Amino acid sequence: MAVNSLQQTPMAERVHIGIFGAANSGKSSLINAISGQEIALVSDVAGTTTDPVYKPMELLPIGPCVFIDTAGFDDTGKLGEIRVQKTREILDKIDAAIMVFSADRTRHDEEFQWLEELRRKQIKTICVYNKTELAPEIPEDLKKLSPLPVSTVRQTGIQELKQKLIDVIGQDAELPSITGHLVQKGDSVLLIAPQDIQAPKGRLILPQVQTIRDLLDLKAVVTIVTTDQMEQALEQMKEPPKLIITDSQVFPYVYEHKPPQSILTSFSVLMARYKGDIHAYLEGAKALDTLRESDKVLILEACSHNPLDGDIGRIKIPGLLRKRVGEGLQVDVVSGPSLPEDLSRYHMAVQCGACMFNRRYVLSRIAKFAEAGVPVTNYGILLAKLGGILDKIDC
């Protein structure tokens, strides 16, 4: 089990495809048909799927995907409202959508409403007319959508749906390079990866692992050391490295000891570009210049964890901010995908590297802060700003 989990593509690096439709429209059966496996619970009872269910799979030639099986958007009652809201939140995460129209429904008003929402969010959507074994003729009100006729019972239309998915999202499936804007084949790169509480003995944190993999794919020459070995590593190199990538928490030390000709950045800064909007983060960092002791700052952690002494998001960054603007600064911390309902009460937000989120979701977060008029930046960019070297690193 441990070996298999290490070999799996992280969920955040997969193409996210949401499946939407009314209760008992055959969404789960459709996932099973696409995958060729019984990976989603299927029942004739409406409402079998409650909370969104994530189903990782490989869809060749696209590669690693995750299908999100959602609750029917016609769910009723208080609990039904919560389930529908959970389904609505999925819209911020998906790269593409499948809207399922069921042949056993006489009206499709809700489907059209959700289609409009998908279009508003500019989500590529494929319409499917399911259960054609019950009524093979596509209704007049759906013909303008040109839905794909499908029957999971008879296994018809499934291959056409797979090909449509490939056509719609195939061009966007390949993720950008993390370091390709900084290095080329043969470049020497030095990585400074301190072993702290975020990376216990025997492990590297995910951004470090992903960066190493990216550099190897680019055919760069990679050396990785802990902070205390940096000077020794530099002495052993025939030429200074073209690029040095460090943990943001040791930015000042690395900057002070690096060769003048070596470009400097951090894992978190690289994640800021890879996962989010680097320009928005750089602009958001300017809010530090006008931050006051009476203001409120929101720290955004992508993953939930037990905070330890020295935790970067809960201890170090709040401490550095209070040292800069005053001990009265209020700092709130949220973990996971949820955000406070009222963002406008904050004067600045600071997002972690977000390695556990997919890029579309991070961008949707940035857009929500922009709508609320709240500047948002990233851990690494903020730490460089606090250290006075933001203009001296490469983003």
Secondary structure, DSSP 8 states (H G I E B T S, - for coil): -HHHHHHS--GGGSEEEEEEESTTSSHHHHHHHHHTS--S---SSTT---S-EEEEEEETTTEEEEEEE---TT--HHHHHHHHHHHHHGGGT-SEEEEEEETT-S--HHHHHHHHHHHHTT-EEEEEEE-TTT--S--HHHHTT--EE-BTTTTBSHHHHHHHHHHHHGGG-S---SSTTT--TT-EEEEE----TTS-TT---HHHHHHHHHHHHTT-EEEEE-GGGHHHHHHH-SS--SEEEE-GGGHHHHHHHS-TTSEEEEHHHHHHHHHS-HHHHHHHHGGGGG--TT-EEEEEESS-----TT-IIIIIHHHHHHHHH-TT-EEEEEESS---S-GGG-SEEEE---TTS-HHHHHHHHHHHHHHT--EEEHHHHHHHHTT-GGGS--
